[in-house]
Structures are given as structure tokens and as C-alpha cells.
């Protein structure tokens, strides 16, 4: 039988035989070379790695003399927080409340050039020399507008309350005299103006209605005073639309529809900005709760006035120095304070009327008198809003303007009446006692 070699059409059989031999020899040589490379790589590689680890572990970072040194590698840390703070930090200021020096009974005061005996004051009470003033308290503020040679600062009313003079410490350490433009005790806001010469940064207000619970919040201010000026703390927006009712040191009502945050806010932070991740001012820090009614100490309960409310108020303060709010012209007490016997015998109410405010007095020549409200009327509803107490009625009136009308539902005895009141009177036109439509 004839033997045949099967090969590709384009391959020489003799050449294939030679290639096979060459392949075997190449494999042997290649394997030896590979083995050698692996051997030396493994052995020497291990040695080099051990030497490197020993140097790092034993020496750390040293200079040419063998002394410990600082690494020459630096890191430029940049985040949303650092960017936000950078945008507004130079617009944040410390506000110093200056008040008259307390009179001294020290008989040696004049000898040593300080103090004065009581009864020795002949100075006109309308003028106060700056030398006679001392720092009574400090707070924070933020520059929000620069116009020509003047810059405007917003802060809290309680920061400037009782002042005989004001100073503002700028971010660069410059101290300037401030002038009070106007205050609004009800929302705890105040506006100051200062020379604009050293003002380099103005803050921008953001939309507080767009805030979301859980988003970052950054507070900047001067906790414990200007020694810690421009301190930054960070947290989140804890809640929105928190109704905060309180009174200031003058006994005036304060009502804030507040932003709640857990960013650290301490005495001295009052009046400083609460900013969002974009560096916009979304609130003015105002109040911190430190303990509850049960005397339990709490943390992380800070409150700020929303920026949308702030802008509304400061525009009025700039224009008029005050905020015009309509009043009814009544003094009230809450129905909850009235005994069952008084409800029946004095007010003539049926038992099913449980909430409302009682008109104790109607002041002369006021919208309430003109509309026909009478003493002992019980207001239970205003513009379809149930009135469960004084604060509800006050909040409703706060959102009204001079010239608006409010529709009241009242009980006069057991008879229900609907009375429309045209709000023509500004609360600033009444005396403090008359304008306080509060509980007697």
C-alpha cells in the first residue's frame, strides 16, 4: 500500500520537519530562560520589597539631618461646604451692643479718672459720648446690600435691644460705627447701616420655600462674642414651619414661622446667617432651645427666621424704619381662661363653645369699634380659620395689610354674628399697651 503524507497545499513536508525540531529546541531554551527570569524576579523582588518596607517603617518623614519633618505633599481640600462658606463668610459680621456705663458710687472714681458719683450727671440724656459707652452684649449679622457709600446689615432685634450705640466688627477685623435703621420686635429682626469703605462681600438670599428637610445647613456667626467671630458649624434642615411664640425682654410678643436646624447655634450666633450648600442665606439664626418644660436638657434645637420672611421685613425697615401691621383695636383673653360659671353668667355661652378669644375691651376710634365689636364678644373664627387662641388671631392679622378686610365670626351671648372689619389702623399708631391685643 502506498504511503501518503498529508500536508497543507502551501506547506513543504521537509520544511515542516525542520520546524518541529526548531520548535522543540526553542521550547527548551525558552523554558530555561523563563525559569531564570522567574527565579531572579521572585528572589530579588522580595528582597527589594522588604528593603522598601523597612525604610518606610523605621524612618517616617525625615530631613537630611535625620530630624522628623513635615511632608512636602499637601492637599487642596475642596467640598460643597468649603465652597459655600467661602461665598458668604466675608459678609458675616459681629454686632456689638453699646450701652451707657453704669454709674459708680466709688468716691475715688474722679481721682483715678474713672467713674462718677451718683447724682453727678448733668449730661443731656439725648446725647451720649462714645467714651461713656461699654459693650453690653454681642451678636452676629450679615451684610446683604451695598449701595454707594453705605452697606446694610440684618441682625436680630434682641441683639440691638436697649442699645445706646452700635459697632460692627467686619471679617477683616475692622471696627465701624453702625446706625440703627429700624427694628421689628414681632419677627425679631433689625437693620443697621454702616460705611461701605471696607465692605468686600455681600451675601445673597436664597428661597427658603424651596428648602427640603434633611438638606445641609451651615451656620456662621460669633458664638460667645467676637473672640470666636466667623465660626462655622454644619448640620441639616431638621424641620420647616415651626411656630415659635415667645416674648422678648421688653415683654413684646415674638412670633417666628421658623426653620429648625441641628447646626450648632450658641449665644452670639443670633443674627448670623444660616446658609445652604450653594452659599445662599436661607435664614437668620434667632433662637435656641436648651431645655424643655420638663427640665430635660436638649441639644440640636436651633431656629432661624426664613429668608423669604426676612426679605419682606427688611425692605419695609429700610423704607420706613418700622413694619406696618394692622390691628383690630381690642384687648382679649382666651376663652380657656374663663371659668364655666363666668361663661354662663357673663358671656351667656352655651356649653358647646369651647375655643375662641373674648373681647375684654374695645378701644375708641379703632376698626373694631367702627365695625360694631362689643365687650364680651367671643371671636371663634376669622376668614374661615378657627380661632383657638390669641396667637392664631395674631398670626392671621400679621399676614394682612393696611386696608384689608377680615371677616370675624363671633358669639354675643348665644347668638352667632358675622362682622366685617376694615383694617385701617396701623399698630404703630397706638401706644404699646393699646397695640398689644393680648391676654389680660
Residue pairs with C-beta under 8 A, 6 or more apart in sequence:
5 13
7 13
7 16
60 68
61 68
61 69
61 70
61 71
62 68
62 69
63 69
80 216
80 277
81 216
81 218
81 234
81 277
83 279
84 218
84 275
84 276
84 277
84 278
84 279
85 218
85 220
85 232
85 275
85 279
86 279
87 204
87 278
87 279
88 142
88 201
88 203
88 204
88 220
88 273
88 275
88 279
88 280
88 281
89 171
89 201
89 220
89 230
89 232
90 171
90 172
90 200
90 201
91 142
91 143
91 144
91 171
91 201
91 202
91 203
92 140
92 141
92 142
92 143
92 171
92 203
92 220
92 221
92 229
92 230
92 272
92 273
93 140
93 141
93 142
93 143
93 153
93 168
93 169
93 170
93 171
94 138
94 139
94 140
94 141
94 168
94 169
94 222
94 225
94 226
94 229
95 138
95 139
95 140
95 141
95 153
95 155
95 159
95 160
95 166
95 167
95 168
95 169
95 178
95 192
95 271
96 135
96 137
96 138
96 166
96 167
96 168
96 169
96 226
97 135
97 136
97 137
97 138
97 139
97 159
97 160
97 161
97 162
97 163
97 166
98 130
98 133
98 134
98 135
98 136
98 163
98 164
98 165
98 166
98 167
99 133
99 134
99 136
99 162
99 163
99 164
99 165
100 128
100 132
100 133
100 134
100 164
101 132
101 133
101 134
103 115
103 116
103 117
103 118
103 121
104 114
104 115
104 116
104 117
104 118
105 117
105 118
106 115
106 117
107 117
109 115
109 116
109 117
110 116
110 117
123 129
123 132
128 164
128 165
130 165
133 164
133 165
135 167
136 162
136 163
137 159
138 159
138 222
138 225
138 226
138 268
139 155
139 156
139 158
139 159
139 160
139 221
139 222
139 268
139 269
139 270
139 271
139 272
140 155
140 159
140 220
140 221
140 222
140 268
140 269
140 270
140 271
140 272
140 285
141 153
141 154
141 155
141 159
141 168
141 192
141 271
141 272
142 153
142 154
142 155
142 203
142 220
142 271
142 272
142 273
142 281
142 284
143 151
143 152
143 153
143 194
143 199
143 201
143 202
143 203
144 152
144 153
144 154
144 202
144 203
144 205
144 281
144 314
145 151
145 152
145 202
146 152
146 196
146 199
146 202
147 196
148 196
149 195
149 196
149 197
150 193
150 194
150 195
150 196
151 193
151 194
151 195
151 196
151 199
151 202
152 181
152 191
152 192
152 193
152 194
152 314
152 318
153 168
153 178
153 191
153 192
153 193
153 194
154 189
154 190
154 191
154 192
154 271
154 284
154 310
154 314
155 189
155 190
155 191
155 192
155 270
155 271
155 284
156 188
156 189
156 190
156 270
156 271
156 284
156 286
157 183
157 184
157 185
157 187
157 188
157 189
157 190
157 248
158 188
158 248
158 249
158 270
158 286
159 190
159 270
159 271
160 166
160 180
160 183
160 190
160 192
161 183
161 185
161 248
161 249
161 250
162 249
163 180
165 177
166 177
166 178
166 179
166 180
166 192
167 175
167 176
167 177
167 178
168 175
168 176
168 177
168 178
168 192
168 194
169 175
169 226
169 229
170 176
170 198
170 199
171 201
171 229
171 230
172 198
172 200
174 198
176 194
176 195
176 198
177 194
178 192
178 193
178 194
179 192
179 193
179 194
180 190
180 191
180 192
181 190
181 191
181 192
181 193
181 317
181 318
181 321
182 190
182 191
182 316
182 317
182 318
182 320
182 321
182 322
182 323
183 189
183 190
183 191
183 317
183 322
184 190
184 313
184 316
184 317
184 322
184 323
185 248
185 250
185 252
185 253
185 254
186 252
186 253
186 254
186 255
186 323
186 325
186 398
187 254
187 255
187 256
187 305
187 309
187 313
187 323
188 248
188 254
188 256
188 286
188 287
188 305
189 284
189 305
189 310
189 313
189 314
189 317
190 271
190 317
191 314
191 317
191 318
203 273
203 280
203 281
204 279
204 280
204 281
205 280
205 281
205 282
205 307
205 310
205 311
206 275
206 276
206 278
206 280
206 281
206 282
206 307
207 282
207 307
207 308
208 259
208 282
208 283
208 306
208 307
208 308
208 309
209 306
209 308
211 237
211 240
211 259
211 276
211 282
212 237
213 236
213 237
213 238
213 239
213 240
214 236
214 237
215 236
215 237
215 276
215 277
216 234
216 235
216 236
216 237
216 276
216 277
217 234
217 235
217 236
217 237
217 259
217 261
217 263
217 274
217 275
217 276
217 282
218 232
218 233
218 234
218 235
218 263
218 274
218 275
218 276
218 277
219 232
219 233
219 234
219 235
219 261
219 263
219 264
219 265
219 269
219 272
219 273
219 274
219 275
219 285
219 302
220 230
220 231
220 232
220 272
220 273
220 275
221 230
221 231
221 265
221 268
221 269
221 270
221 271
221 272
221 273
221 285
222 228
222 229
222 230
222 231
222 268
222 269
222 272
223 231
223 264
223 265
223 266
223 267
223 268
223 269
224 266
224 267
224 268
225 268
228 268
231 269
233 263
233 264
233 265
234 263
235 261
235 262
235 263
235 264
235 300
236 261
236 262
236 263
237 259
237 260
237 261
238 260
238 261
238 262
238 300
238 301
239 259
239 260
240 259
240 260
241 257
241 258
242 256
242 257
242 258
242 259
242 260
242 303
243 255
243 256
243 257
243 258
243 391
243 395
244 254
244 255
244 256
244 257
244 258
244 287
244 303
245 253
245 254
245 255
245 391
246 253
246 254
246 287
247 253
247 254
248 254
252 432
252 436
253 394
253 436
253 438
255 391
255 394
255 395
255 398
256 286
256 287
256 303
256 305
256 309
257 306
257 309
258 283
258 286
258 287
258 303
258 304
258 305
258 306
259 274
259 282
259 283
259 303
259 304
259 305
259 306
260 301
260 302
260 303
261 274
261 283
261 302
261 303
261 304
262 299
262 300
262 301
262 302
263 274
263 302
264 300
264 302
265 285
265 288
265 302
266 288
267 288
269 285
269 288
269 302
270 285
270 286
270 287
271 284
271 285
271 286
272 284
272 285
273 281
273 283
273 284
273 285
274 281
274 282
274 283
274 284
274 285
274 304
275 281
275 282
276 282
280 307
281 307
281 310
282 304
282 306
282 307
283 304
283 305
283 306
283 307
283 310
284 304
284 305
284 307
284 310
285 302
285 303
285 304
286 303
286 304
286 305
287 302
287 303
288 301
288 302
288 303
289 298
289 301
289 302
289 303
290 297
290 298
290 301
291 297
291 298
292 298
313 323
316 322
316 323
316 324
317 323
322 428
324 401
324 402
324 426
324 427
324 428
325 397
325 398
325 400
325 426
325 427
325 428
326 367
326 397
326 400
326 401
326 402
326 404
326 423
326 424
326 425
326 426
326 427
327 366
327 367
327 397
327 423
327 425
327 426
327 427
327 430
327 435
327 437
328 366
328 367
328 368
328 373
328 397
328 406
328 421
328 423
328 437
329 362
329 363
329 365
329 366
329 367
329 368
329 369
329 425
329 430
329 434
329 437
330 359
330 360
330 361
330 362
330 363
330 366
330 368
330 373
330 437
331 359
331 360
331 361
331 363
331 436
331 437
331 438
331 440
332 357
332 358
332 359
332 360
332 379
332 390
332 393
332 437
332 438
332 439
332 440
333 357
333 358
333 360
333 439
333 440
334 356
334 357
334 358
334 389
334 390
334 439
335 343
335 353
335 354
335 355
335 356
335 357
335 358
335 378
336 355
336 389
337 439
338 346
338 347
338 358
343 349
343 353
346 376
347 358
347 376
347 378
347 411
347 413
348 413
348 414
349 378
349 411
349 413
349 414
350 414
353 378
353 380
353 411
355 380
355 386
355 387
355 388
355 389
356 378
356 379
356 380
356 387
356 388
356 411
357 378
357 379
357 387
357 389
357 390
357 393
358 376
358 377
358 378
358 379
359 368
359 373
359 374
359 375
359 376
359 377
359 378
359 379
359 410
360 375
360 440
361 375
361 440
362 368
362 369
362 373
362 374
362 375
363 369
363 430
363 434
366 425
367 421
367 422
367 423
367 424
367 425
368 421
370 421
370 422
371 408
371 419
371 420
371 421
371 422
372 419
373 408
373 410
373 419
373 421
374 412
376 412
377 410
377 411
377 412
377 417
378 410
378 411
378 412
379 387
379 393
379 408
379 409
379 410
380 386
380 387
380 409
380 410
380 411
381 387
381 408
381 409
382 393
382 396
382 406
382 407
382 408
382 409
383 396
383 406
383 407
384 407
385 392
385 396
386 392
387 393
387 396
390 437
390 438
390 439
393 437
394 437
396 406
397 406
397 423
400 406
400 423
401 423
402 423
402 424
402 425
402 426
403 422
403 423
403 424
404 422
404 423
405 420
405 421
405 422
405 423
406 420
406 421
406 423
407 418
407 419
407 420
407 421
408 418
408 419
408 420
408 421
409 416
409 417
409 418
410 416
410 417
410 418
410 419
411 417
427 435
428 435
